[in-house]
Every structure is written in structure tokens, then in C-alpha cells.
């Protein structure tokens, strides 16, 4: 059974940094894509970025480009989201997601087939 577990969320002041982790188990992720999404209260879940597992190619939403970085550690079965220069509008529950295989797009929640439980990130002004 696929399991994704996020950690690293918390409260941080604007301009600060956090690093989220997503540890996966129950499958060997040798090909496919993993992504990060976020959902603020009263809003839909939105795309943050993704990474292809084999080539390590990354793509980011415009709202986080230049501030957030996605990376992965194959040996530790872990995905990371380094968030710098955080803004109050980054406040949300952050989710990691996995897709075993490939699709034509990876910026919609429906593009992924496994999800973590989420971790809260709160940025104070």
C-alpha cells in the first residue's frame, strides 16, 4: 500500500524559510512524478511544483518560482520542498502527491494517484 507522509510544517515569519519532507513507502518509485500542492482555507487545492523521479526535472507555479525548490533523495525515499522568502499568502496545508507512470500534465490534483495527509504552513506578517 502506497503511503506518503509529510512533515516539517510550522509557523514562520514572513521572509523566513521552511523545508518540508515527504517520505514514501509501499512502492519503488523508479519512474514517475512527485509533486507538491497546497490548499488555503476556502480555496481549491493548487499546484506548487513537481519533479520527475528519473531525470530530476522540475517545474514550478509562477507564484513560487525562484523561492521554492523541489528535490528528492532516492536512497531515503524522500521528497523535499525548500521554501524561502515565505509570504503570508503561502499559508496553506501542503500536500505531496505521487504518480507512478506518466501523463501529459502534472499541474492538476487529478493528475496524481497517491496523496499524503498534509502539513500546515503558516506565515505571519
C-alpha positions as CSV (number, residue, x, y, z in Angstrom):
1,X,0.0,0.0,0.0
2,X,1.4,3.4,-1.0
3,X,1.9,5.8,1.9
4,X,3.1,9.4,1.7
5,X,3.9,11.2,5.0
6,X,4.6,14.9,5.1
7,X,6.5,16.7,7.8
8,X,8.2,20.0,8.5
9,X,5.4,22.4,8.6
10,X,5.0,25.1,11.2
11,X,4.7,28.8,11.9
12,X,7.3,31.2,10.4
13,X,7.5,34.9,9.9
14,X,7.4,36.5,6.5
15,X,10.8,36.3,4.8
16,X,11.7,33.1,6.7
17,X,12.3,29.6,5.4
18,X,10.9,26.1,5.9
19,X,11.8,22.7,4.5
20,X,9.0,20.2,4.0
21,X,9.7,16.5,3.7
22,X,7.6,13.7,2.2
23,X,8.6,10.2,2.9
24,X,7.0,7.5,0.8
25,X,6.7,3.7,1.3
26,X,4.9,0.8,-0.2
27,X,6.3,1.1,-3.7
28,X,9.6,1.5,-5.6
29,X,9.5,4.9,-7.2
30,X,11.8,4.3,-10.1
31,X,9.8,6.1,-12.7
32,X,7.0,8.6,-12.4
33,X,6.5,12.1,-11.0
34,X,6.0,13.5,-7.5
35,X,4.5,16.9,-6.8
36,X,3.6,19.4,-4.1
37,X,0.2,21.1,-3.9
38,X,-1.3,23.4,-1.3
39,X,-4.7,24.4,-0.1
40,X,-5.7,27.5,1.8
41,X,-8.9,27.8,3.7
42,X,-11.9,28.3,1.4
43,X,-9.7,27.8,-1.7
44,X,-9.1,24.9,-4.1
45,X,-6.0,22.8,-4.0
46,X,-3.4,24.5,-6.2
47,X,-0.3,23.3,-7.9
48,X,3.1,24.2,-6.4
49,X,5.6,22.2,-8.4
50,X,6.7,18.7,-9.4
51,X,9.8,16.7,-10.1
52,X,10.3,13.8,-12.4
53,X,11.9,11.0,-10.5
54,X,14.2,9.6,-13.1
55,X,15.6,12.8,-14.6
56,X,15.0,15.2,-11.7
57,X,13.4,17.8,-14.0
58,X,11.4,20.3,-12.0
59,X,8.5,22.7,-12.8
60,X,7.0,25.3,-10.5
61,X,4.0,27.5,-10.3
62,X,4.7,31.2,-11.1
63,X,3.7,32.2,-7.6
64,X,6.6,30.2,-6.1
65,X,9.2,30.3,-8.9
66,X,12.5,31.5,-7.6
67,X,11.5,31.0,-3.9
68,X,10.7,27.3,-3.7
69,X,12.9,24.3,-4.7
70,X,11.9,20.7,-5.0
71,X,14.4,17.9,-4.6
72,X,14.5,14.2,-3.9
73,X,16.7,11.7,-2.1
74,X,16.3,8.3,-3.8
75,X,18.2,6.5,-1.1
76,X,15.9,7.9,1.6
77,X,12.7,7.6,-0.4
78,X,12.1,11.3,0.4
79,X,10.8,14.3,-1.5
80,X,11.6,17.8,-0.2
81,X,10.2,21.3,-0.7
82,X,12.6,24.1,0.4
83,X,10.6,27.3,0.8
84,X,12.5,30.6,1.1
85,X,11.3,34.2,1.4
86,X,7.9,33.0,2.6
87,X,5.0,35.3,2.3
88,X,1.7,35.4,4.2
89,X,-0.1,34.2,1.0
90,X,1.9,31.0,1.2
91,X,-0.1,30.0,4.2
92,X,-1.9,26.7,3.5
93,X,-1.9,23.0,4.1
94,X,0.8,21.5,1.9
95,X,0.4,18.1,0.3
96,X,2.8,15.8,-1.5
97,X,1.5,13.6,-4.3
98,X,2.8,10.8,-6.4
99,X,2.1,9.4,-9.8
100,X,3.6,6.0,-10.8
101,X,3.9,6.5,-14.5
102,X,3.5,9.5,-16.8
103,X,0.7,11.7,-18.1
104,X,0.5,14.7,-20.4
105,X,0.3,17.2,-17.4
106,X,1.2,17.3,-13.8
107,X,-0.4,20.5,-12.5
108,X,-3.8,19.3,-11.5
109,X,-4.7,17.2,-8.4
110,X,-6.4,14.7,-10.7
111,X,-3.0,14.0,-12.4
112,X,-1.8,12.2,-9.3
113,X,-3.0,9.0,-7.8
114,X,-1.5,9.0,-4.2
115,X,-1.6,11.7,-1.6
116,X,-0.2,12.5,1.8
117,X,-2.2,13.8,4.7
118,X,-0.8,17.3,4.5
119,X,1.2,19.6,6.8
120,X,0.2,23.1,7.9
121,X,2.4,26.0,6.9
122,X,1.5,29.4,8.5
123,X,3.4,32.5,7.6
124,X,2.8,35.6,9.8
125,X,3.2,39.1,8.6
